[in-house]
Amino acid sequence: MPKTFDDLLAANADYAATFDLAGFDGVAHAGVAMVTCMDSRIDPIRMIGLAPGDAKVLRNPGGRVTEETMIAMILGVHLLGVDRILVVPHTRCAMATNESALRSRVREACGPGADLPTFGAVEDQEAALRADVERVRTHPAILDAAAVGGFLYDVDTGRLRHIV
């Protein structure tokens, strides 16, 4: 039997009872955008000392710069006050493997008949991070409009290490 959403809706009612972001303008007040992984061990806003309303956070498997995240960064830079972009993959990431190994794990979980996409696993996180940062830095719609940095988040210490 599938789980229900009752616990989440109850938690949302508690949250809404003290909600204080009504009327917020949607601008990144600290001028920050972050691309990071969807991993639940990452609290992107708090890990850099910010609060709701300070940053635009874009999450996907592996914290990669995809076409969709690039679109969001361009919009953030030109319409939403972003002037600093952090690209932040993390240690012990399930995406930090080879594509074949990742596909095998997923196929084992969902069965042999599943039509699987290419997941985009990366064997060398630092090389992928450098390429992603370069892609953002050199995009014609970004260039000098925002500072761009690449960092590796350690899920065991909470620390960011500046890579590029």
N, C-alpha and C positions, 0 to 999 in steps of 0.2 A: 504494500500500500504506500503510495507517495506521501511524502511529508506535506504538511500544510504550512501556511505562512502566518498562522495565528500569533506565534511568539514574536515574529518580526513586526507585525502590525501593532501589537501591544507595546513593544519597545518604541515604535514610531510615535504612538500616542503620547508616551512619556516625553520623548524628544520635542514633539510639537508643542507641548504644554509650556515649555520655556524657550521656544524658538525665538531668536533675536536677530535673524538675518533678513527679515522682511524688507523689501524695497531695495535690497542690495543691487548695485549697478552691473555686476558681472565682470568688472575689470579686475585684473590681477593686481591688487594693491601693492604688493611687494615687487611687481614687475617680473615675476618668475613663472617659467613653464618647466615642467619636468616630465620626461619620458622615462618610465620605469616598468618593471615587471608586474604582473598581476598577482604575484606571490603574496599570500596573506601575512607573511612575516614583516612586510614593509609597510610602514606608516609614513608615507611620503611627506606630508605636511609637517608633522611634528619632528621628523628626523633632521629637518633644516631650520627648526625653530620658528615656524610660521603657524598661522591660524587660518580657519576657513575664510575665504575671500582674498587671501594673499597670492594664491598661485593657481595656475591651470595644471592639472595632473592628467597625463595621458598614459594609460596602462595597457600592456599586451604581453603575451608570452615572451619572456626574455628581455623585455624592455628595449625592443628594437625600433629603429626609425623606419617605419613603413610609409607607404603612400598616404594613408589616412593620418598618421601622426604628423607628417610633413605639412599636410593641409591645415591641421589644427595649429601647428606652430606658426605658419604664415598668417593665419587669421589672428592668432594671439599677438604676434608682433605688430601687425598693422591696425588692428581694431580693438585690442583688449589690454593694452598697456604692458605687454611683455617686452623686456629688454635684456633678460638673462634666461638662457636655456640650459638645463642640465639633462644629460643623457645618463641614466643610472641602471645598468644591469646589476646583478648581485651574485655573491658566492653561493655555492651549493644549489645552483639553478637547474631544474629539470631540463631546460633547453640547452644547457652546456654539455652537449654530447654529440654524437654523430646522428645524422638523420635516420639511418638504418636502425640503430639501437632504439631510438625514440619511437619509430614506427612499430617496431617489434613489441615494445612495452604497451603501446596503445592497442595494437591488434590483439594481444593477449588478453587485455581487459575487455574489449568490446566484441571480440569474435572475428573469425577469418573472413566473413562475408562483408565486413564494413568497407565502404568506399572512403579511403582516408586521403585527406589533402596533404600537401607538402607542408610540414610544420615549421621549417626554418631553423632547425637546430644549428648550433654553432660550436665547433670544436675548440676554437680559440677566442674566448670572450674578449680579450684585450684587443686583438686584431679587428674583431667585429665592431667593438666600441670605437676604435680609431676611425674606421671606415664610416660609421654612422655619424660621428661628429664632423668629419670632413664633408660628408654629404650635406649636412645642415649648414655648416659654415660657408660652403661655396654655392649654396642655392641662390639663384639670382634675386629671389624675393626676400632673402635673409641678409646675406653678405655682412655689411657693417651695421645693420639695424639692431643686432643683439649679440651679446657675448655668448659663446657656446662652449660648454665644458663637458668632458666625459669623466665619470666617476664610477668606481666599483664599490657597492655597498656590501659590507660584511654582515651577514644575518646573525652571526654569533657574537659580534661586539657592538653593533649599531653604528660603526664608523664608516665614513666615506673616505675612499682613497682617490685622490686626483690622479687620473691617468693621462688625460690630454685636454 
